[in-house]
Amino acid sequence: MAGLRIATIITYGIDEQGAPVLSRQLIWPMLRFQPNKTRDHLDLTFAADATPRILINGAANPRETVTRVHLRGIITIESRFPQRGGGDIALTRTLFPSADKPLYIEQYTFTNNTDAEVTVELEDTTKTVHTDDSRAIYDTGYTATSRVINSGLKKLAPGATTTAALAISAQYNSEKLLAVSPAAELAGRQARLDYIFNNLQLETPDPVLNTEFAFAKIRVTESIFDTAGGLMQGPGGGAYYAAIWANDQAEYAGPFTPYLADKYGDASSLNTYLTFAKYINPDYKSLPSSVTGEGATTWQGAGDRGDAAMIAYGASRFALARGDKQIAAQLWPLIEWCLEYCHRKITSDGVVANDSYELENRFPAGKANLNTSSLYYDALYSAARLGRDLGKPDAQLDTYLQQRTALRAAIEKYFGATVEGFETYRYFNTNDYANAAAGKPENTRLAKHASYYGKPDLLRAWMCTPLTVGIYDRAQGAIDALFSPRLWTDDGLATEAGQITFWDRSTLYALRGVFAAGGVERALAHLKSYSARRLLGEHVPYPIEAWPEGDQRHLSTEGALYCRIYTEGIFGIRPTGLRTFTMTPRLPDEWPQMTLKRIRAFGNTFDLTVSREPAADGTEAKLKITLTRENQPPITKLISAGESADISL
């Protein structure tokens, strides 16, 4: 969980006797240390040593049994203390971060469910951590403090309740200890959640999918930090805060946030693009992969990962869906620069060259990879549509579309292949390794993957990207390969056939792409399996980053990718202008209808329903699209399955 000034990772469970076990990893992203790189923030764990003792009728550490754990953006743990004379003392712990302060709260509410008066005491324990002054970026160092609010002994009549709280905060040494009102902080957190829950609501016949969609919205929207460099959406996971990445924020989250229109979400996406825009240059030197340390430092350790393609793809989609001409005009120079950068990287084979790719050299990627060229292909179309609404020269926009046509042909020629018997795409051309295979690696990046040289092409999870950008030439072979035992595992896609490594981001891309390409029933079966595992499995309740790396930490922008399975894959929304989009809905056979309520995009707030309309003459049923807005007549479209409809608001 996270707020504007704190992030939390709560590990919870029960012991053999049924008592609660809690550990709280708390991160203050803006309390920074030298040398102010990605992970140089205050990060402390408060485990059993910070938990105040509970005394009931003077007895310390009474037997406690957990009866329920409830998650809804707030963690609620319900338990009871059985009493000898009958009945019990009920305890509800409510765990949450402050929405806008560097503060974590654990509220304890006791209820006397016996026929006699009892005493309840939460001991006043305090833990203080002082950091070394010389390491701090700001002030003279930092102090973190845990303390109990409303501690001490309370007498409870039958049926009465009392509340206390554990508060953990951190601040500059020169600041006073933060004043805390647990009730006000709980109301603030709940108000934040209510906005997220009440907008962009998914309604399908499947409660697991609806719930995981709602949870994914929380994760991507709460993990936004009020940094010195502006609002920055952070992946989190204990590692990645007060910074932005070309993939996580620009490519994954940015195209999603306009549909929710959260003030922090949209502002952080805009800040992402404007921050990267500070690095465009007349010499077309590559952009940093990440801007870190609240905007003070950068990271480019993997070289050019295709970052310009990621940013152009995300910024153009964000601008279109955001529907604000002034914002679009602000972003146009960045989009234009990124497209020109990619164009200058076109190889003699017509595809985009780069140093590594999204997974930053963890697996071989050659001199040119499928992901970068696919993102650039998509960005050229979005930019052409955006430029039209901005009044850009026709010759420039026609050039973008011509480059897109040429790139599509090059993608087919360079990446299209039979891989492990499937008519699909290879992720890169293994001929790139000819020199290395002869014992002459061109650079250390290639040398790292020496064991790979000479192997036949292997299936890769990221071969799904063309399906997400409307390239369906090899859709059937790609779908068969993605869902084959060579790639699909209990946790989604293996990164490469024969490997155990998985990254949810490629699985989420693939599910979106398979729906978009029309593989609806197979995609739905795998979406159900994946969603149930993430929501209801042993590591819950959000999409995760990767395994073994990161031990399945819950990075936030995977939440955006999960939601985009529905907005772009199942509902098939593709922005085509500041007030226009196309829809190619993919309504599963077992669903009579599906709805997205309170979409807040394209300068409007509207509901979108897709339902199946049986034909009166016995011919194939049609799909009915119904768009409703307050004080406006509904927009309805009747199409055949697989057809697209143009929507203008």
ZITACOR-V634908 format. One line per field, one symbol per residue. ss: DSSP state (~ for helix, > for strand, _ for the rest). psi: psi as a letter, one per 40 degrees, with the letter a starting at -180 (. if undefined). burial: 1 if it has 24 or more other ideal C-beta (glycine too) atoms within 12 Angstrom, else 0. Layout:
ss: ???
psi: ???
burial: ???
This chain:
ss: _>>__>>>>>>>>>_____>>>>>>>>>>>>>>_______>>>>>>_~~~___>>>__>>____>>>>>>>___>>>>>>>>_____>>>>>>>>>>_____>>>>>>>>>>>____>>>>>____>>>>__~~~>_____>>>>>>>>__>>>>>____>>>>>>>>>>>>_________~~~~~~~~~~~~~~~~~__>>>___~~~~~~~~~~~~~~~~_>>>>__>>>>__>___>___>>~~~~~~~~~~~~_____~~~~~~~~~~~~~~~____________>>>~~~_>>>_______~~~~~~~~~~~~~~~~__~~~~~~~~~~~~~~~~~~~~_>_____>>______________>>~~~~~~~~~~~~~~~~~~~~____~~~~~~~~~~~~~~~~~~~~~~>>>>__>>>>__>_~~~~~~~~______~~~~~_~~~_______>~~~~~~~~______~~~~~~~~_____>>__>>>_>_____>>~~~~~~~~~~~~~___~~~~~~~~~~~~~~~~~_________>>_~~~~____~~~~~~~~~~~~~~__>>>____>>>>_________>>>>>>>______>>>>>>>>________>>>>>>>>__>>>>>>>>_____>>>>_
psi: iiadeiiihhhiaiadeeiihhhhhhhgdegiiiefadegihhihhbddehiihhhfehifihhhhdhhhhfeihhhhiihiideiaihihhhhhiiideighhhhhhhhhhfieiiihhhhigihhhhhihdddidiaeaihhhhihhfiihhhhiheiiihiihhhiiiideiihhihgddddddddddddddddeighhhiehddddddddddddddddghhgideihhhhdbeedgifiiidcdddddddedddddfhdddddddddddddddeeiieefiiiidihaffediihfeeahefddddddddddddddddfhddddddeddddddddddddeehieeeihiidaadefediieaehiddddddddddddddddddddefihddddddddddddddddddddddhihhfehgaiidiheededdddeeghdidddddfdedheiihiiideeedddeeehedfddddddddeieddhadfahidiheiehihdddddddddddddeefddddddddddddddddeaegieiiicihdheffigideddddddeddddddefhhheideiiihgighidehdiiihifhgifeihiihhhihhhhdeeahiihhhhhiihfiiihihhiiheiiihhh.
burial: 1111111111010000001101011111111110011111111111000111111110000101010010101111111110100001111111111111111111111111110001111100101010100001110011111111111001010000011111111111000001010100110111011011101111110101111111111111111111111111111111111111111111111111111111011111111111111011000001111111111111100111111111111111111111110011001111111111111011101111111111111111111111111111111111111111110100011001101101110111011110110101111111011001000000001100100110001111111111111111011011111111011110111111101011111111111111111111011101111110111000011111110001011111111111111111111111111111111111110010111111111111111111111000000001111110000000101010100110101
